[in-house]
Amino acid sequence: MKLVVRGDKYELEEALAGASIQTLKILAAASAMSGGERFDPVTPKSLSLWFEDLKTKSSDPEFDQTELLGDPVFLSHYQALVFLAKRRNREQITFDECGEFAPSDVSFEADEEADDAPKDPEAHDPQV
């Protein structure tokens, strides 16, 4: 799956698995303080759990993402994804700067299926 930020695409798996220790320390410290309030820091585990929960909620046809825009924990995790993706791409950006993107600037894109994926065995092969 890819994270798309203003048209730039980032591999989510690489962003989560390839974060440096320094980047994770910065993320933990920056995400624990937001707007003068204290929160539990964003960690790779909390981010993975949050993302799985988001995918589950998003599959519900009645899900309204705008409901989450008032949730500071949701917003911190969303911001953390942008931060990790951009840092993994060697972009020098702060956690706070990653909060400057509008929700409409950030989206997800499913990976395309590989051409070598198994074909339907029932399908007719014209070369036979």
Phi, psi and omega in degrees: 000145180246148171259129181247120180239110182047045176089343178276132184256138181228138176285118182295318181302315179295320181297319182283316185278337187256013180292136178286162178301318180297318179296320179294323176295316179298316180299313181299314181292315184290322183284340179286337178239119179216122179059030179082359179257152177261136177229166170293136181295149175283129179236165176304321180292313180296327179292318178296315178297317179299317183293319177298319178297319179296318179297319179296312180297320182294337180283346177282122182299339181267003181293132178241105184299333182297338177297331183278346185291349175261003183263110183298330178291316177301312183296322178296319179290320177300314179297322180296322177299315179298315181301310182295320180295314182291321178294322178297331178273011178066025175275132180273097183220145180270163176301317180298320179296329178290344176277356180278349179282137175286150177306329179289345178278347187238131178212175179243148179227127179291148176291145176285144178289142181292148178295336181270017178296149180302138180270160178296120183293341179279344183291145180281130177261111185293347181274357181266000000 
